[in-house]
Amino acid sequence: MTATRDPSATSDARIDARSTVGRLRTAGFALAVLGLLALNLATTPPAVLTAAATGWVQDLGSHQVHDMTVAAGLWIALVVPLVLLLYRPRERVNTVLAPLSIAVPTAVLAFLAGSFLFPGFAVASGLALAAVVLHPAGRSVVQFDRVASADRRAAALLTVAAVPLVAYAGLELARQLGPVDDHVLFVHYGAMANAALFVVLMGGLAVVRRRDWRFAAWSAGLIAAFLGLASVAYPASDSSLGTVGGALLALWAVAFVAAVESARRTPGEDPAADEGTEPSAESVRDGATRS
């Protein structure tokens, strides 16, 4: 007598295997995020962590705008997104890219400068990459899901700012790769270049990517506004954009975030796009089954 295999048992085994892999993936993702968060908070000197606030009233010498912008970037592009990733991470496909876009370039530039910061940022880069690879959204993290039609106002504002920001980043990067001094060892020039490119990157994602647009828009706007206002407050400081340049960048930040918010909240928009989310494959399958 030939034994027959129970199809339902085989199906249940496959479901259990997938759920186990999913749980392990989620656990690994959470560990990577928590590890990166702990690393940044534990290894960053308190004076740097607070420079975004204290720099407005404290003289930081030639590092004034550098320290203030580095501190702002640490909170806006690392700490805050890492905390956000612990809540409904599947939807945060732009948020998870922020730490990676900061850690990897900094690690490379620190290595080229022979900086003592390299080991820490090398570990941070590994953890940030692990968070992307283990992200609950899977490969869709790097799938470019465009909006049906990009808002012309937001796209125009981004284009206007992208040219000078990229030029500024190029100048700062050239200084980072130049003669070694304290600013180079602390990767300050590299950090300023990274801040400018971060605004362009996240601004672009906010304009054209359907999911997780709000984090992209606000993080780009906040970094731009902070750099602009710090430049206005300290126009003679190293890497400052000056009074006029700083004021224009700060005003641009407000206009850009307002344009993106207005465009995405226009009546008739796709509700999923409004929330920066995408229906999961599981919900689509469940709906098809019920129908």
Helices and strands as residue ranges (DSSP letters): H 7-43, H 46-49, H 51-54, G 61-63, H 64-74, I 75-79, H 80-84, G 89-91, H 97-113, H 118-133, G 138-142, H 152-176, H 182-185, H 188-208, H 213-233, H 242-264, H 271-274, H 281-290
